[in-house]
Amino acid sequence: MKNTRLVFSTDPRDNVTCPDCKELKAECRCQPEEAVQDGQFTVIFRMEKSGRGGKIVTVLDGFPRNETYLKTLAKELKAKCGVGGTHILGEKSGMIEIQGDKRDQLKKILESKRIKFKGM
C-alpha cells in the first residue's frame, strides 16, 4: 500500500475507487468478478430462523461472485415473490436472502432460468 492518497480532484476518472479496498480501480488488488454462465453453478437452498427474531428467511447460496448478476437476479426474485430480501457477496460465493418461506416459487423461477439447485 502506498503512502499517498487523493484528497480532491475534479477529474471523474480520478474518483473511481474500489468499494472494498478503497484504492483506485487501476491499483486495486481485490478478487475479480467471476463470469456467469448458465449451468455452471448449483444453488443450495437453506432455511434460516435463528438470530432473525423468529422470522423465516429462504437463503440461496452458491452463486458466482458477480455483483451485477446477483443484484439483478435478487431484484427479479423479490419482485416475482412480492417480498423483500438482499444479496450478499461472500469470500467464495454469492448469496441471496428472500424473506419468508418462498421455496416453491423460487424453484419454479430458477427452473425457468435453467439454474440448477438442490436442497429442500
Secondary structure, DSSP 8 states (H G I E B T S, - for coil): --S------S-TTTT-B-TTT-SBGGG--S-------TTS-EEEEEEE-TTTTT--EEEEEEE-S-HHHHHHHHHHHHHHHTS-EEEEE-SS-EEEEEEB--HHHHHHHHHHTT-EEE--
